[in-house]
Amino acid sequence: MNAFGYQFAPLWTDWLVYFLVFSGIGFFLYARRHEHLARPWRQVVRRPLAMSAALVLLVYIAIGLADSIHLQKQRVIANSDAVIFSSEKISLLDIVLTTLRVQEEKTYSAPFAIQSYAKETIELPDGGIVREFPRLVYGGIHLDQASDKTADIVAKTIRAIAESVAIFVLLIVILNFFLARYYQNSFGRQLNLLKLGDADLPWRSLLLMGFVLTLVGLVLIRLAPYYHVLGTDKVGKDVLYLSLKSIRTGLVIGSLTTLFVLPFALSLGIMAGYFRGRVDDVIQYLYTTLSSIPGVLLIAASVLMIDVYIQNNAEQFATIADRADARLLFLCLILGITGWVGLCRLLRGEALKLREIDYIQASQAFGVSHTRILSRHILPNVMHIILITLVLDFSGLVLAEAVLSYIGVGVDPSMISWGNMINGARLEMAREPVVWWSLVAAFIFMFLLVLCANLFADSVRDAFDPRAY
């Protein structure tokens, strides 16, 4: 597919991300038609904290999806009608963030700095030589004097705040208008109800969180083209750009690993608890043996194996992005194979308890098939365990990527990730003055993702817990 001078060139992980997105949409449509699934989700959407966290997660997911649409740019060759595309694969997010991507400095620069973080030898017009901090190539280049920086930042921030307030007010007016028509209330009465938070959905919390996200986004839009808001790294790349690009890596590791974990844990755990006997013995032997192997050593050995395979079969990977994507996919697979044991044990214990309940005993006595009992009685009653465990595992996997990259067995070094950012910044913490912004930026982005995932998971667990009814 060729459009606007770009050719669609998806990676393997892109296809799996699309599969997860369409599966999520399909599950949403399925849940709407089944009351036993729709009722818990209605409880989730009524909780202000859960919906505020979900809104932040949606922003992360939107950025990750934009970074999962990979393209190849068409190259123009003089005196030739041949259509040739660049070997470099860039994402839709790269195109949107072109300014941040191309504005590279020589080396480190602090957040909002207009001078380099390291002194250089500069030759003066009169032939003299002096060592000083040179002006950055892009950061603050629009300023005539360095003293204008503070006033310029304040002016652009105030403008972003004014635009955020205007959008917030306009959104309230539009939302209140439609809610007033839907509930057949007057505009003033509906506005008062909205202010008090008296509605089926926590509109007040959603609006406030939306205002915060809009404010942060507009401030970055106003300042990022002119300053390195979060500074630059050792090779002069914008840290804000690196932090946003790392979102896809974190989401892919958390979600795709979950995709590999779920079939093993769900099928084996429920079967072990329900059938017991030899089936239980075999499954217990399998996961006990697997859990006895040091996980880090198994991951390290597997990653080294895929590295050797990639080096010996370089013709199968046309670009650097394909090579890095293959290692990322294989890392997700290994983490999935080694990470299903905990959930499997939980599901086995719950299935052992559920099979002794009266209605399951009655189903067996009436000759109901095992498949129907497992799908209609066992699975719905362990869903809360599956959901909370998977979301908590998602948080742990996002953090595990940083640890694995630190010891050199994580994602490919050419792939942008929070782990690689931390790994690159750790040696700079000992220098004087300290280069702290890469580490802090990765920490903040990871912290917000993990925190919102955990808050949303708590609400989902409470809603799906059958003991709550």
PEPEWO-V968890 format. One record per backbone hydrogen bond with DSSP energy under -0.5 kcal/mol. CO is the residue of the C=O (numbers start at 1). NH is the residue of the N-H. If there is no record, write none. Layout:
{{CO/NH} {CO/NH}}
This chain:
{{1/8} {3/6} {5/74} {6/3} {7/72} {11/15} {12/16} {13/17} {14/18} {15/19} {16/20} {17/21} {18/22} {19/23} {20/24} {21/25} {22/26} {23/27} {24/28} {25/29} {26/30} {27/31} {28/32} {29/33} {30/33} {31/34} {33/35} {34/37} {34/38} {35/39} {37/41} {38/42} {39/43} {40/44} {41/45} {42/46} {44/47} {45/202} {46/48} {47/51} {48/52} {49/53} {50/54} {51/55} {52/56} {53/57} {54/58} {55/59} {56/60} {57/61} {58/62} {59/63} {60/64} {61/65} {62/66} {63/67} {65/68} {66/69} {66/92} {66/93} {68/70} {69/92} {70/9} {71/90} {72/7} {73/86} {75/77} {75/84} {77/80} {82/84} {84/75} {88/73} {88/90} {90/71} {91/95} {92/96} {93/97} {95/98} {97/101} {98/102} {99/103} {100/238} {102/104} {108/117} {109/232} {110/113} {114/136} {120/122} {120/132} {122/124} {122/130} {124/127} {128/124} {130/122} {130/132} {132/120} {132/134} {134/116} {138/141} {140/143} {145/148} {146/149} {148/152} {149/153} {150/154} {151/155} {152/156} {153/157} {154/158} {155/159} {156/160} {157/161} {158/162} {159/163} {160/164} {161/165} {162/166} {163/167} {164/168} {165/169} {166/170} {167/171} {168/172} {169/173} {170/174} {171/175} {172/176} {173/177} {174/178} {175/179} {176/180} {177/181} {178/182} {179/183} {180/184} {180/185} {186/190} {187/191} {188/192} {189/193} {190/194} {191/195} {192/196} {193/197} {193/198} {197/199} {201/203} {202/206} {203/207} {204/208} {205/209} {206/210} {207/211} {208/212} {209/213} {210/214} {211/215} {212/216} {213/217} {214/218} {215/219} {216/220} {217/221} {218/222} {219/223} {220/224} {221/225} {223/226} {223/227} {226/140} {227/229} {228/112} {228/231} {231/239} {232/109} {233/236} {236/105} {237/233} {238/242} {239/243} {240/244} {241/245} {242/246} {244/247} {245/248} {245/249} {246/250} {247/251} {248/252} {249/253} {250/254} {251/255} {252/256} {252/257} {253/257} {254/258} {255/259} {256/260} {257/261} {258/262} {259/263} {260/264} {261/265} {262/266} {263/267} {264/268} {265/269} {266/270} {267/271} {268/272} {269/273} {270/274} {271/275} {271/276} {272/276} {276/279} {276/280} {277/281} {278/282} {279/283} {280/284} {281/285} {282/286} {283/287} {284/288} {285/289} {286/290} {287/291} {288/292} {289/292} {289/293} {290/293} {294/298} {295/299} {296/300} {297/301} {298/302} {299/303} {300/304} {301/305} {302/306} {303/307} {304/308} {305/309} {306/310} {307/311} {308/312} {309/313} {311/314} {313/316} {314/317} {316/318} {319/323} {320/324} {321/325} {322/326} {323/327} {324/328} {325/329} {326/330} {327/331} {328/332} {329/333} {330/334} {331/335} {332/336} {333/337} {334/338} {335/339} {336/340} {340/344} {341/345} {342/346} {343/347} {344/348} {345/349} {346/350} {347/351} {348/352} {349/353} {350/354} {351/355} {353/356} {354/357} {357/360} {357/361} {358/362} {359/363} {360/364} {361/365} {362/366} {363/368} {364/367} {369/373} {370/374} {371/375} {372/376} {373/377} {373/378} {374/379} {377/381} {378/381} {378/382} {379/382} {379/383} {380/383} {382/386} {383/387} {384/388} {385/389} {386/390} {387/391} {388/392} {389/393} {390/394} {391/395} {392/396} {393/397} {394/398} {395/399} {396/400} {397/401} {398/402} {399/403} {400/404} {401/405} {402/406} {403/407} {404/409} {404/410} {405/408} {412/415} {417/421} {418/422} {419/423} {420/424} {421/425} {422/426} {425/428} {425/429} {426/429} {427/430} {428/431} {428/435} {434/436} {436/440} {437/441} {438/442} {439/443} {440/444} {441/445} {442/446} {443/447} {444/448} {445/449} {446/450} {447/451} {448/452} {449/453} {450/454} {451/455} {452/456} {453/457} {454/458} {455/459} {456/460} {457/461} {458/462} {459/463} {460/464} {461/465} {464/466} {465/468} {466/469}}
